[in-house]
Amino acid sequence: MKNESILGFNLKHLKGDVFGGITAGIVALPLALAFGVSSGLGPSAGLYGAIFIGFFAALFGGTATQISGPTAPMTAVSMVVIAGIVAAFDGEVSKALPAILTVFLLGGLMQVALGLLGFGKYIKYIPYPVVSGFMTAIGVIIIVTQILPCIGYYPKEDIAFVEQFKPFAEEVILENILKEEAGEGLLVVENFKETIIKADKITSEQILKESQTLAGSAASGVTGALRVLPRAIRNISWLELLLALGTIFIIYGFRLITKAIPSTLIALFVMSGIAIGFDLGYRPIEQIPSGLPLPNIGIITNFNLEYISPYIFTALTLALLGSIDSLLTSVVADNMTKTVHKPNKELIGQGIGNSIAAIFGGIPGAGATIRTVVNINAGGKTKLSGMIAAILLLFILIALGPIASRIPATVLAGILITVGIGVMDYKGLKAIPYMPKPEVAIMLIVLVLSSIWNLVYAVGIGLIIASLMFMKKIGDLTAKRSKVTVLADEERWVDEMDFPDSLKEEVFIKHINGPLFFGSTSDFTQLSQQIPPTASTIIIRTGKMNYIDQSGLYAMEDALVGLVQKGKKIVLVGLSNQPKYMMEKIDIIPDLVPREQLFKDFESCLRWIKANVRDVQ
């Protein structure tokens, strides 16, 4: 075994880790570029994020096969930070960059703190409707905001549109002069001439620049994009639109042929090759700097609390969102690899990765589900796979940066359209007609507020409403506690004392004590792992489960699907009306649990067991 370990890394699965890492890195390339462009900091920021988060989150994290980097939710929140701070610096991204990266660094440090304080185990208390509404809003935001670049319209370059903001631009510039002089103590009658002199020195270039900044802000976000959409359609670039549509068509069409090769990468190569090969007059992405990334010392030298303080809560949101995003991906990885991740260690690793990425100019990220699945399917087994994926992206940055800089911007916009479509929670949307109205209301509130107002505040409002509604529901049901026991805690109930000893190995009895809701689903999702291999029939006693919410419903569905796939028979005893109604609406009953396997009491269930279950010994 000695030759299998170098510097503490197990090399037993080296071949699989290499293939998994290379494959995941290739998949990550177009997404990293696209998320960087979408954020407003340019493609290089997306690559830097994928490199540093991917490497250090894998090295220090608690999920062996996790591939990390910029993700749609993290990029959407980052856009809020970037747009706000850039506006405060009169549209100068280079001047605003230190403040932006400081907020990202703060978010990473907060994430490390969450891990050190053991908050990983509390992430499960985020209710499903809030997550569903947020994820669907992310999809809406990405799709709507990418329509403009897909049709080749850039508000700052529309002269007629920019002209509308010149009066406001002059007002903003004068206001800034007044604020500056007030801060210097010069805003008095005797020295007001100085103010007039400075106002006279305002140039047309300054007014134009400020007008472009205001035009960009007015056209940002969902509402801004929809507001200027009629102008964009009148100024449509058919070349840019065809490139975007071609990208989308290849991404979806190539998947029908094979999934062995990432369709996103094929679309990137094909459409970029066409644009470059035929020398089409397209708009390329921003220039990607060549050479190794360097730390941005402006984070320290230009630190100003005034610009950072409004975004303290946003930094915390980045930390929480990155934690949720990563741990959800960790659960997916666990299910695929039959392993158990370390949530708090994963948060520390993600926080370190985000902190280092911020120092080097990268946008924040988290564990990426699709890239993690690709890594596992390609053979990745250990943390080396994630580190190899990051190293591959670093090599591409150094060796192919000038070539990548020729990629059409509209191709990346097309890729992001498909990302937006994919990230939406269709499961939650389909459930709207039959889910409890309060949960539907929460989901829609978060969805609408996130899309048209503010992602950060929308999630906070959704959590508050969900908590209040939950407390009211539990109070109405007079449930003193909610508990889903694990296997080691199972004890016989009184009516189970006469259960035949000969069938104890063939039949496993699971008790649910109290409502199954978003805070009690964690242990239930591991139900299939708790059951002895000898058990062929599972009795779930639900007499005390008088309420099940959407999170609990889907947790039960996932657990029962796993059991049925293993050939287990499921029997439900004492099912109340509300849980039964919910299970019927998503076809748990009768698809997973036939109606003849529903019993009002344990006595009738026991008769069925004796008639249908045999002692295999």
N, C-alpha and C positions, 0 to 999 in steps of 0.2 A: 504493500500500500504506500510505501514511502515515495515511489516514483509518481504517485498520483496527486501529490500535494506539493505546491511551490508557494512559499510566502503565505501559507494559510489558505490558499485557493485549491479546491478539489478539482483536479484535472481529469477525473474519470470520465466526465461528459464533455471533454474539450471539443471534440468534433461537432457534437450537436450544438454546443454554445457558439462555435464559430459560425455555423450555418444559420442558426437562429438570429445571432447578432447582425450578420450581414444582411439577411433578409429584412429584419426589422428596421435597420438603418436605411435601406433602400426605400422602404415604405414611408419612413419618416421624412425623407428629403423634401418631396413636394409639399407636404403638409407644413413642415417647418418654414419653408419659404413663404407659403400662402398665409400662415398665421402672422408671420412677421410683417408682411405687407398690410394685412388687415388691421394690425394693431396701430399702425401709423409710424412705427419706428424703422420700417424697411425690412427687406428679406434677411439681411445679415443678423438682425436682432432675433429673428426666429431661429436661424441656424445656431447662433450662440446659445440660445436657451436650450435647444435640443441637445447640443454638445455637453454643456456643463451640468444641466439637470439630469440628463440621461446617464452621465458617467458617475456623478457623486451620489445621486439617489440610489443607483444600483450598488455602489460601493458601501454605503452606510445604511441602506434601507433594510426593511424586514420582510420583503417579498422577493424570493430568489429569482423569479422569472419576469419581474416587472420591467417594462420599457417605459421610460418617462420622457416628457418633453412638453412643448406647448400644446394645449388642448383648446377646444372651442370655448368651453365655459371660462377658462382662465383668460383667454385672449379677449373675450367679450368684456370682462370686468377691467382688464388692463386698458382697453380702449377708453373707458370712462376716465381713468387716471390720466392717461396720456393727453386726451383731448382737453381736459380741464386745465392741466398744468401748462400745456402749450399755449392755450388761449391767454393765460396769465403772463406769458412771456412774449406776447404780441406775435404769436405764430412762429417764433423761432425755435425749431425743434432742437437745434444744437445747444442753445442757451438753456432750454428747459430740461435737457437730458439728465443732468446731475440730480435735479429734484425728482424726476420720474423714477430714476434708478434707486434713489434713496427710499422711496415708498415701496418699491419692489423688494429692496433689501430688508426693510422693516417687516414686510409680510413674511419673508423667509425666516427671519429670526423669531417672529411670533409662532411660526409653525414648529420650529425647534422647541420653543417653550411649551407648546401644546403637547408635544411628545414627551418631554421631560416631566411634565406634570401629570402624565397618564391619561390625557383626554381622549386617546384613541378609542377607548371602550364606550365613550359617550356619543360618538358620531351616529350610532344606530338610532338615536332618539330624533333624528330629523324625519318628520313624517313624509310619507310617499307623495301626497298631493303637492307639497311644497317643492320637492325635487322634480316631480313631473312638470309642474307649471314652469319652473325655472329652466329645465332642459328644453322644453318646447319653445320658450321665449328666446333662448340662445339660438335655436334653429331659425326662428322668425327674424331675429336681428341680423344674422349672417346672410340669409337669403336676400332680405330687402336692401341691406347696405351694399351688397355686391352687385345689385342690378345696374347701378350707375357705371362702375368700371367695366361691366360686361358689355355695355353698349357704347363704351368709349367716351363717356361724359364725365368731365372733371370740373366741378363748379368754379374753382379758383381760376380756370382758364377761359370761362365764359365771360367775355368782356362786358356784354350787356347786363348780365346778372351781377357782376362785380360793381358796375357803375351805380347800381341801386343803393349800395352800402357806403358810398363816399361821404354823404352828410353825417352818417353815424360814425364813420372812421375819423372824421375831423373832430367830432365831439369826444371820442375816446382819447385821441391824442392830446387834446386840450385838457381833458380831465386828468390824464397822467401827469402833465406838466404841473397842474395845480397841486396834485398830491405830492409830487416830488418837492415842490417848493414849500409846501406846508410842512413836510418832514424836515426840511432844512431850516425852518423858521424864517423864511424870506417872504412869506405871503402876508405882507403888510402894505398899507397905502404908500408909504415912502418908497418901497422897493417894487411896487407893482409894474414899474416900467420894465424891469428885468423879465417879468412874465410876458409882457407884450413883445419884447424883443425875441424871446424864445418862440413865441407863437408865430412871429413873422418869418422865422427861419424854417418853419415846417415846409418840406418839399413835396412836390407832387408824387415823387417816388415813395415817400413815407405814407402818404394818404392811400396810394394804390396798394401798398403792401398791407396796410391795416384793413383796407376794404376786402382784400383777398382772404385775410384771416377771418373776418366777419362772415364772408360768403361761405367759407368752408365750414364754419361753426353752424351757420343756418341750415346747411345741407347735410349735417351729420346726424347719425342715429336714424331710427326708423321713421319718425315723424318728419325729419329734415329731408330724408331721401324721397319720401312720398310727396313732400311739398314741391320738390324740384323735378319730379319725374316727368310731368308734362313738357317742361323745357328740355329735359334730357331726350325725350322721344323725338322732339322736333329737331334736335341736333345729333341724332344718332349716327354712329360710325358703323357702317354695315360690315366693314372688314373686322373690326373688333368683335362685333356680335357673332359673326360666323366662326371666328376662332373660339369664342366662348362656347357656342352651341356644339361645335365639333368636339371640344374637350368633354363636355357633359355626355354627349352621345357615345364617345369611346369609353368613358368610365363605366357607364351602365351596359353598353353593348358588349364590351370585352369580357365582362363578368359572366355573360351567358355562354361564352366559348370556354373559358377556363378561369379558375380562381388561383391557379398555381403561381401566376405572375400578377403582381399588383396592377390593377387596371389604371390607378391614378398615375403611376409611373409611366405606363404606356402612353396615356393621354398626354402627359407632359412632354415626352420625347417626340411623339408623332406631330403634335400641333406646333411645338417649338421648331421642329425640323422643317415643317412646311413653311412657317413664317420666315425662318432664317434662310432656308434653301432657295426660296423664290424671291427673296429680298423684298418682302412685302413692307409697306410703310406702316408698321405697327408701332405701338408704344411699349418699350421694354421696361422691365422693373428697374428699381434703383441699382446703382453700381454696388456690387458686393466687394468690400475691401479685401485685398489679397494679403496673405501672411497670417501670422498667429494673432488671435484676439489679445488685446492689451487691456489691463484694468483701467477703469475710468476714475482717475484720482479726483475729478471734480466733485464726486460724492462727498469728499472730505473738505476740499479747499473751497467749494462753493456752497457749503451747507447753509441753509436758511430755514429756520423753523417756521417762518411765516408761510412759506409755500407748502410745507409738509403737513402742518397741523390740520388743515381741512380734510386730509386724506388718511388720518390715523384709523378711522373706522373702516375705510375702504381697504387698508392694509390688513386689518383683522379679517375682513371678508375674504380677501385673497387667501389668507392662511386657512380659514375654515373651509372655503370652497376647494382649495387644493387638497386638503385633508380628506374631505368627503369623496372627491373625484378619485383620489389615489386608493383609498380603502375599498371603494366599490370595485375598482379594477383588481385589487388584491383578492377580493372574494371570488371574482371570476377565475383568477389564476389558481386559487385553492381548489375550486371545483374541477378544473381541468387537470391539475397535477396531483390531486389527492394529498395536498400538503396543508399546513396551517401557517399563515403569516403572523408576524409580530407587529400589531398595529402601532404601538408607540414608537418602536424602532423605525417603522416605515415613515412616520411623521417626522422624526428627527432627520432621516435621510433625505426626504423631500425638502425639508426646510434648509438643510445644508446646500442641497443642489440649487434651490431657488436663490439663496443668498449669494453663492458664488457666481451664478449666472447674472445676477443684478450687477455685481461688481464689474463684470466684463461686458456689460451692455446688452444682456439677453432679456427677453420677456419671460414672465413666470410660466410655470407649467405644472403638470401633475402626472400621475400614472395614466397612460393612454391605453384604453381597452383594446382597440383594434390592433395596435402595434404589439401589445403583450400577447394577444391570441396568436398573431403571426409568428412571434418568437417561439412560443410553445409548440405550435404545429410544425415549425421548421427544425425542432430538436433542442431548443434552448432549455437548460435544466438549472443553471446556477446564475449567480450575479455577474459572472464573466460575460454572459450574452448581452446584458444591458451595457456594459462597459465597452464591449467590442462595437456595438451599434453606434455609440457616441464617438469612438475613435474613427470609425469609417466616415462619419459626417465631418469630422475635423480634417481628414485627408481630402475629402471632396472640396471643402472650403479652401484649403491651401492650394490644391492642384487644379481645381476646375472653377474657381471663383469667377474669373473673367468670362468663361463660357456661360456659366449660370446667369451672369448679369444680362445676357441677351434674351432671356426667357420673356415672352410677351406677358405684360401685366394682366391682360384679359384671360389668359390661360389659367393663371393662378386664381382669378376671380371665378372662373368656371369650376375649378376644383373646390373652392370654398362653397359654391352653391350646392354641390353634392354633399359636402360635409354638413351643411346646414340642414339639408333634407334628412340626412342619416341620423343626426343627433336628436331630432324631435322624438318625443315619447308617444308613439302611436298607440301603445298599449293603454296608456292613461287616457288618451283622447277617445279611443273606442269605448272606454268604460263610462264615459259621461252619461249616457242614457239611463244606466241602471245603478250607478254608484250613489251613495247617500248625498243628498243635496248640499249639506254643509261641506263635505269633502270636495265636491265639484266646485263649489263657490270658492274655496281656498285655492284650488288649482287655477281657476280662471282669473282670480284676483292677482295671483303671482304672475301669471302669464301676461295679462294686460299691462300691469304696472311695470313689469320688467321690460316689456317691449317698447312702451311709449314714454316711460318716465325714468326710473332708476333701478338698476339691477340690485344694488346693495339694499336700498330701502324696501324694495318689493319682497325680498327674502325675509327681512326682519319682520315686516308686517304679516307675511304669511305664517311665520313661526308663532307670532303672538296670537293670531286668530286661531291657528290650529290648537295651540295650548289651551286657550279659553274654551273652545268647543269641546275639546277632549275632557277637560275638567267638568264641564256641564254634563256631558254624556255619562261619565263615570258617576257623578253625583246622582243623576237621575236613575241610574241602574243600581244605586246603593251598593256598589262593589267596593269593599274595603281594601282589597288587594288584587293585583293581577300577577299571576305566576304561571310559568310554563316550566315544569320540572324536567330535569335531565334524567337519564337512565338510572344513575346511581341513587337518585333520591326517590325512585318509585316505591310506593308502599301499597299493599292491598287495601282496597276498600271493603267494607263489611260484606257486601253482596258478592265479593269475589273469593271468599274463604272456601267455598265448595268447588272451586275450579279444579278440574281433574289434573292430578300430578303428572299423568302420562302425556299431557299436551303442553306442559310448561315450556318446553323447548321449541315447539312448533308455533306457539301463539305468544305474541308480545303485546302487553297492555300498556297504553300510553294515557296518562291523565292530563287534562288541561284544567287548571284551577283558575277560573276567572276569565275576563275578556282577553282576546288575542288582538293586540293593537300594536302600533308602530314601536312601542318601547319594549315589547315582550316577544318579538319575532326571532331574535338572534339564536336562542337555543332551539327553537322549533325548526329552523332551516337546516340544522344539523341532525334532524331526526333519522335520516337514512343511515347516518354513520353510527348511530347509537344502537341500532337493532342487531341482535346476534344473527350470524349467518344461517343458523338452523331454523329461524322463524320464517314461516311461510305466510302467516296471517297476522295482520296488525289490527288490534282493536284500539280505536281512539275514543276515549270517553269524554264527551263534550257537554255533559249535563250542566256543568258549572260555567261553561263558556257561553254566556248570554249575549255577547256582542263581539263582532269581528269587524275591523276597519279594513281599508283598502290594502294597507301594508301587510296586515296579518293574512288577508285573503290570498295575496300573491305569494307570501311566504309558505302558506299551506299548499298552494297549488304546486310550487316548485318542489316541495318535499314529497308530495304524493306522486308527482310525475316520476321522480327518481325511484320511488319504491315500486311503482307499477312497472317501470322499465326493467326492474330486477325480478319481476315475476311475483311480487308480493300482492296478496289480497288485502284490501282495506275495508274495515268495518267501522261504522260510526254509531255510537250509542248515545241517546239522549240529546239529539241535536235540536237546538232551539229554533224558533221561527226566523229570526233575523239572520243568523249564520247560514241557515238552510237556504233562505232566499238569495243571499249573496252567492253561495256556491252553485246554485242552479243557474244564475245569470251568466257565469263564466264557464258553465258546463263541467265543473268538478263533479257535480251530480248531473247526469249519470255516467259521463265519460271515464272518470277515474274511480268513482264509487257507485256501482249499480244500485238502483233503488231497493233491490231485494237485500242489500247489505246495510240498510239503515234500520235501526231498532230503537224503540222508545225506551226500553229498559234492558238491564243486563241479563235478566232471566230469559227473555226471548232470544237475546244474542247467544247465550250459552247453549240453548237448544240447537241453534243453527251451527254453532261451532262443533258440537258433538256429532252432528249429522254430516258435516262437510269437511272436517279436518281430521286427518288420520295421523296416528303415531307412527313415524317412520322408523323408529328403532325396532 
